[in-house]
Amino acid sequence: MIYDLHAHSVFSDGVLAPGDVVRRARAHGVTTLALTDHDSTDGLSEARSAANQEGLRLVAGCELSVSWDTHLIHILGLNVDPDNVNLQNGLATLRDIRTQRAEGMARQLEKHGIPDAMQGALRHSANGIVTRRHFAQYLVELGHAPTVRTVFAKFLRHGKPGYVKTQWAPLQEAVGWISAAGGIAVIAHPQRYGMTATRLRKLIQDFMECGGEGLEVVSGAGADDAVRSSAALAERFGLYGSVGSDFHDPELGWNDLGKFAALPANIQPVWTHSRFSPAQGQA
């Protein structure tokens, strides 16, 4: 059994249609896949149809944007009910925030000599949700940088021309939306936030007080020390461990579907959780 519980499609900032994500996952040996688009569950219907055809179990998921302290944190919701009203209202709120941020980014880029950035980014979005990646794709198209990663470094990170400070959902609200939808809340890629060990422990404590139960111990082609550090945190706090590629683009081989280290044996897998059952997310 190969679980990949973190993947994106064109319904957020991925480049493949949901059905193609499923088919690629199956070709890579994945037996259980969670589609976790940012602030959206709109790709699940197509993914579910493909999963039924491929004989792959699809877990309904999403990845929520959260503001905690001064950090943007991503919280995965695994095995959620995509029809839950509380969850969908929360996702709609986050999409509104994304739109406001995108408009602000477009204004910032125009001040730096890049007009029509909003329209350009929208051309790269499948459903009108504009992410930083869509702006990056547009700037690569214009020749401002050779790769998406270079655009992020030159234009979209803190202190760069296209950066817009954004207030996302509070941690308690986001975990509450996931819980209301019957899902399991998991902190995504904890080692990527650039926190001190003390701040990361405080985040986990606050997360657990809100009802969060999981930590993504293995994320993409994470370094061995990152896996060890995350595993130590999961063990210390009694959190379920999750694994996922954080797949976006087949050209980025470092985080392809199903290609990551195994969950350390001493960590309780999130798929053994009582709410990680076929009831909500089974294809």
C-alpha positions in Angstrom: 0.0 0.0 0.0 1.4 3.4 -1.0 -0.3 6.5 0.5 0.2 9.9 -1.0 -1.9 12.4 1.0 -0.8 15.7 -0.4 -1.3 16.6 -4.1 -2.5 19.5 -6.2 -4.3 19.9 -9.5 -5.2 22.8 -11.8 -8.0 23.6 -9.4 -5.3 25.4 -7.3 -1.7 25.7 -8.3 -1.0 22.4 -9.9 -0.5 21.9 -13.7 -2.4 18.7 -14.3 -6.2 18.1 -14.4 -7.5 16.1 -11.4 -8.0 13.0 -13.5 -4.5 13.2 -14.8 -3.1 13.6 -11.2 -5.0 10.3 -10.3 -3.7 8.5 -13.4 -0.1 9.6 -12.8 -0.4 8.6 -9.1 -1.6 5.1 -10.1 1.2 4.7 -12.7 3.6 5.5 -9.8 2.1 2.7 -7.7 0.1 4.9 -5.4 -2.9 3.0 -4.0 -4.5 5.8 -1.8 -4.3 9.4 -2.9 -5.6 12.6 -1.3 -6.3 15.5 -3.6 -5.6 18.6 -1.5 -6.0 21.7 -3.6 -5.5 25.0 -1.9 -8.8 26.4 -0.5 -10.9 24.3 -2.8 -12.5 20.9 -3.3 -13.8 21.6 -6.8 -11.4 19.0 -8.4 -12.7 16.1 -6.4 -15.6 15.1 -8.7 -13.3 14.6 -11.7 -10.7 12.9 -9.5 -13.2 10.5 -8.1 -14.4 9.4 -11.5 -10.8 8.8 -12.5 -10.0 6.9 -9.3 -13.0 4.6 -9.9 -11.7 3.8 -13.3 -8.1 3.3 -12.1 -8.9 1.2 -9.0 -7.3 3.8 -6.7 -8.8 5.0 -3.4 -9.3 8.7 -3.4 -9.4 10.6 -0.2 -11.3 13.9 -0.3 -9.0 16.6 1.0 -8.0 20.3 0.9 -5.2 22.5 2.0 -6.2 25.6 4.0 -4.2 28.8 4.3 -3.8 30.0 7.9 -2.2 33.0 9.6 -0.5 32.1 12.9 1.8 34.5 14.7 3.6 36.1 11.7 3.6 32.9 9.6 1.5 31.6 6.8 0.8 28.0 7.7 -0.8 25.3 5.6 -3.3 22.9 7.2 -4.4 19.8 5.4 -7.9 18.5 5.8 -8.0 14.8 5.1 -11.1 12.7 4.5 -13.4 15.7 4.7 -17.0 15.7 3.6 -16.8 18.1 0.6 -20.5 18.9 0.9 -20.2 20.2 4.4 -21.6 23.8 4.6 -19.2 25.0 7.3 -16.2 23.8 5.3 -17.4 25.3 2.0 -18.2 28.6 3.6 -14.7 28.7 5.1 -13.1 27.8 1.7 -15.2 30.5 0.0 -13.8 33.0 2.6 -10.2 32.0 1.8 -10.8 32.2 -1.9 -12.1 35.8 -1.4 -8.9 36.6 0.5 -6.9 35.0 -2.4 -8.7 37.3 -4.9 -7.9 40.4 -2.8 -4.3 39.3 -2.6 -4.1 38.7 -6.3 -5.5 42.1 -7.1 -2.9 43.7 -4.7 -0.1 41.7 -6.3 -1.2 42.9 -9.8 -1.2 46.5 -8.6 2.3 46.1 -7.1 3.7 44.5 -10.3 2.1 47.3 -12.4 4.0 49.8 -10.3 7.2 48.0 -11.3 6.5 48.1 -15.0 4.5 44.8 -15.5 0.9 45.7 -16.6 -2.1 43.4 -16.9 -0.6 40.9 -14.5 -4.0 39.9 -13.2 -5.4 39.1 -16.6 -2.2 37.2 -17.4 -2.4 35.1 -14.2 -6.0 34.3 -14.8 -5.1 32.7 -18.1 -3.1 30.1 -16.2 -6.0 29.4 -13.7 -8.5 26.7 -14.4 -11.3 28.0 -12.1 -10.5 31.6 -11.4 -8.5 31.0 -8.2 -5.3 33.0 -8.7 -2.2 31.8 -6.8 1.3 33.1 -6.8 2.3 30.3 -9.1 -0.1 31.7 -11.8 1.6 35.1 -11.6 5.0 33.3 -11.8 3.9 31.4 -14.9 2.8 34.6 -16.5 6.1 36.4 -15.7 8.0 33.4 -17.2 5.8 33.8 -20.3 6.8 37.4 -20.5 10.5 36.6 -20.2 11.1 38.2 -16.8 12.6 35.1 -15.5 13.5 31.6 -16.9 11.6 29.5 -14.3 8.8 29.7 -11.9 11.2 29.2 -9.0 13.2 32.2 -10.2 10.1 34.4 -10.3 9.3 33.6 -6.7 12.8 34.6 -5.7 12.9 37.8 -7.7 9.3 39.0 -7.5 7.0 37.3 -5.1 8.7 36.7 -1.8 8.7 39.0 1.2 10.4 42.3 0.3 10.1 41.7 -3.5 8.0 43.8 -5.9 5.0 41.5 -6.1 4.7 40.6 -2.4 1.5 41.4 -0.6 1.1 40.8 3.1 -2.0 38.8 3.7 -4.1 37.9 6.7 -5.5 34.4 6.2 -7.9 32.3 8.4 -7.2 32.0 12.1 -5.9 28.6 13.1 -8.8 27.8 15.3 -11.3 28.6 12.6 -9.5 26.5 9.9 -9.2 23.5 12.1 -12.8 23.9 13.1 -14.0 23.8 9.5 -12.1 20.6 8.9 -13.5 19.0 12.1 -17.0 20.1 11.2 -16.6 18.3 7.9 -15.6 15.1 9.7 -11.9 15.4 8.6 -8.5 15.1 10.2 -6.5 18.3 10.5 -2.8 17.9 9.7 0.0 20.5 9.7 1.6 20.4 6.3 5.4 20.4 5.8 6.3 21.7 9.2 10.0 22.1 8.5 9.4 24.7 5.7 8.2 27.5 7.8 11.6 28.7 8.9 10.7 28.7 12.6 12.8 28.1 15.6 12.3 24.8 17.4 10.5 26.7 20.2 8.1 28.5 17.8 7.3 25.2 16.0 6.5 23.5 19.3 4.2 26.4 20.2 2.4 26.1 16.8 1.9 22.4 17.5 0.5 23.1 21.0 -1.9 25.7 19.7 -2.9 23.4 16.8 -3.7 20.6 19.2 -5.7 22.9 21.5 -7.8 23.7 18.4 -8.4 20.0 17.8 -5.6 19.3 15.3 -4.3 15.7 15.3 -1.7 15.1 12.6 1.7 16.2 11.3 3.1 15.7 7.8 6.2 13.9 8.8 7.3 13.1 5.2 6.8 15.8 2.6 8.1 15.4 -0.9 11.8 14.7 -1.2 12.5 16.1 2.2 16.0 15.7 3.7 16.5 12.9 6.1 17.1 15.4 9.0 13.7 17.1 8.2 12.0 13.7 8.4 13.7 12.9 11.7 12.9 16.3 13.2 9.2 16.0 12.2 9.0 12.4 13.4 10.4 13.5 16.8 7.7 16.1 17.0 5.0 13.7 16.1 6.2 11.3 18.7 6.6 13.9 21.4 3.1 15.3 21.0 1.3 12.1 20.1 0.3 13.2 16.7 -0.6 11.0 13.8 2.0 11.0 11.0 1.1 11.8 7.4 3.1 11.4 4.2 2.7 13.2 0.8 4.5 14.4 -2.2 3.0 17.9 -2.3 2.8 17.3 -6.0 2.3 20.2 -8.4 4.1 19.6 -11.6 5.6 16.6 -13.3 8.6 18.7 -14.4 9.5 19.0 -10.7 10.9 15.6 -10.2 11.8 16.2 -6.5 8.2 16.0 -5.4 6.6 13.6 -7.9 3.6 11.5 -6.8 4.5 8.6 -4.6 8.2 9.4 -4.6 9.2 10.0 -1.0 10.6 8.3 2.1 8.5 5.9 4.2 6.9 7.0 7.4 9.2 6.0 10.3 8.0 2.8 11.9 7.6 4.4 15.4 5.0 6.9 14.1 1.2 6.1 14.2 0.0 6.5 10.5 -2.8 8.9 10.0 -4.6 6.3 7.9 -5.1 4.2 11.0 -7.2 7.0 12.5 -10.8 6.1 13.1 -12.0 8.9 10.9 -9.7 7.9 8.0 -12.3 5.5 6.7 -14.0 5.2 3.3 -17.1 7.0 4.6 -16.2 10.5 3.5 -13.5 10.2 0.9 -13.7 6.8 -0.7 -13.9 7.0 -4.5 
